[in-house]
């Protein structure tokens, strides 16, 4: 079935989106319609969920350990992307399924905190410094990239020699602080989506970073990581309701959250003759949580009506520095002292998809 990438979401779903967008912080805490899995399926709205199986503990741990120990050949590894080990606190993650959204899988606490820090460093130090991975800033500015092994976070926040406008009549030079703290909204890995044409280019895409690819394949074996969009949010930012329909296959969409909590809304019409009513749900996603959209939910309308301020885990909020006070014995604290607490007001969302599929007979395991 061909779906139009420019189609607008149903009017009803847009009204619901706006209602959640306007909630106060206290109203978010009090709203029992929001699915919140912090303590399992215990609140009123979470009763629309059913508990699935837990992940295989050994496979899960092996996938995480392989990631923190990995290194891409012929690429320097930033000190901040090295992990001292894998700290796993808590039980093996459980899968939750929503009764109104067939194929929707929610996995709280999929990624431990120290692996999240490693992923942040690899994506925002190493991958962002690779000019093969385009960003929204490329539309209007020329980017001068760091030398090999360096990061944009190595520069002073006031530096203005890296982001020059393509047209000085319509845009101005950006400081590194403006670039990293507000203007940078997304970065692509692998397939470079064309936002104007609403399609993926036909030419061979840049290589998807192998460490991310292997981790996502181990955790979500039915989706090949061919393209990813890394969204960067601050409190007050939203992502409008949309559907991902430009891919040439139906493989599940992977979504992983790091940093501040976010409200994630989905809307889907009933798929039976007797039930065509629009259903919706809003899920509070915390750092390390994952959502996997398969089956009918693969094409659900979805968006982010709110990023909740002051909710970044304490262990991550000082990133790219590591110690809240700064430690002379920590290389990252010395190197990134000017950027300490950058992550405290950020939500990073990693959205992974498969662009095309050569074999359509794979039996889904979720």
Buried (B, 14 or more C-beta within 10 A) or exposed (E): EEEEEEEEBBEEBBEBBEBBBEBEEEEBEEBEBBBBBEEEBEBEBBEBBEEBEEBEEEEBBEBBBBBBEBEBEEBEBBEBBBBEEBEBEEEBBBBBBBEBBBBBBBBBBBBBBBBBBBBBBBBBBBBBBBEEBBBBBBEBBEBEEBEEBBBBBBBEBEBBEBBBBEEEEEBEEBBBBBBBBEBBBBBBBBBBBEEEEEBBEEEEBBEBBBBBBBBBBBBBEBBBBBBBBBBBBBBEBBBBBBBBBBBEBBBBBBBBBBBBBBBBBBBBBEEEEEEEEBBBBBBBBBBBBBBBBBBBBBBBBBBBBBBBBEBBBEBBBBBBBBBEEBBEEBBBBEBBBBBBBBBBBBBBBBBBBBBEBEEEEEEEEB
